[in-house]
Amino acid sequence: MSHIVVIGGGIVGLAVARELALRRGCRVTVLEKEHRWAHHQTGHNSGVVHAGLYYPVGSLKARMCRAGNRSIVDYARSRGVEVRRTGKLVVAVDESERPRLHALAERAVANGVTARLISAGQAREYEPEVDCVAALHVADTGVLDYSALSMAMVRELADHEVELRLDSAVLGIREVRGRVQVATRHGVDAFDGLVNCAGLHSDVVARMAGIVPSARIIPFRGEFHALRPERRHLVRGLIYPVPDPTLPFLGVHLTRGVDGSVHAGPNAVLALAREGYRWRDVSARDLAEVASFAGSWRLARRQLRTGAAEILRSLSRRRFARSLARLVPAIEVADLVPDTAGVRAQAVLPDGRLVDDFLVQTARRQVHVLNSPSPAATSALEIARHLGDRVAEAVGS
């Protein structure tokens, strides 16, 4: 029986541990540096169960998201975690956006997503406060609490004798006599294989293991606001803008969660630390790493205007409200209260291009997940199945 260590206790790492232990018959240890599970990206996302609408046809994102839309919902329900199939609207707010909306509808069909173009009047049957000239209704979209789902997964792993270690930051990795040795503050342990699901620190862990990662992680903070309770009636489900294909992110949107709260956002600004959830969270070391990477500067040149607009929106609640009012005109500045922020681990190539798909790099006895952005939570069980095959190849090599 192979003994595999999984580094990272977010939903992807936990799902990989489940795949290896329950389906592949491995002995598994999970190392998480924080004092609780799903502390970073998993615990700070908007809770959306994505349908696979946006992604290039045939990409890992498209295939895994479509399958994950079913498997993650089935798993959540089997573990007693609430899921709501709310559907969502992608809205064209003026005629200039209609061609992109139609192109998105065509991609939905190609990806096997249940979606239909509807008129402005039909859109208001779903969302009475929305303002648009046309919309795409995506029936398969939903919401769930991924932190609660992660804890359900932790309980299942514990029942199957998976070793779960919190407060176990990895300090060093090396291969000795055909085994992978991993050092933490608790000591050094040897394993038959390693899976790196460290998210924001995935490239650091890869370098620690002697790998030259093909991409580097640049952290982007996504800031959210919430609608005041008395204004939550303005949004029934999920309302998204038509994405601009020249921009790296989807734009601010509105999401009603399983608890009835309505989240607005996120914007996207460069975080000043890998775990920079606030402007005052600054790491000189993390900033030096970003500044020394040529891809950072090439990305900045490409997205200078967009980046400046995101910073201004971050600093001005009025600008943030104005972006939301394009979708729902009744939203005003006074309706918004600051909410949690998340930090996205964005993989960037040396030429400054963003890695748009899941990115996995392997070596002898090692599998490194270098990019697992949204829809990674939706796709977690499918990613885990894919990585299970990669682990079998790496450990058997």
Buried (B, 14 or more C-beta within 10 A) or exposed (E): EBBBBBBBBBBBBBBBBBBBBBEBEBBBBBBBBBEBBBBBBBBBBBBBBBBBBBBEEEBBBBBBBBBBBBBBBEBBEEBEBEBBBBBBBBBBBEEEBBEBBBEBBEBBEEBBBBBEBBEBEBBBEBBEBBBBBBBBBBBBBBBBBBBBBBBBBBEBBEEEEBBBBBEBBBEEBEBEEEBBBBBBEEEEBBBBBBBBBBBBBBBBBBBBBEBEBBBBBBBBBBBBBBBEEEBBEBBBBBBBBBBEEEEBBBBBBBBBBBEEBBBBBBBBBBBBBBBBBEBEBEBEEBBEBBEEBEBBEBBBEBBEEBBEBBBEBBEEBEBBBBBBBBBBEBBEBEBBEEBBBBBBBBBBBEEBBBBBBBBBBBBEBBBBBBBBBBBBBBBBBBBBBBBBEBBBEBBEE
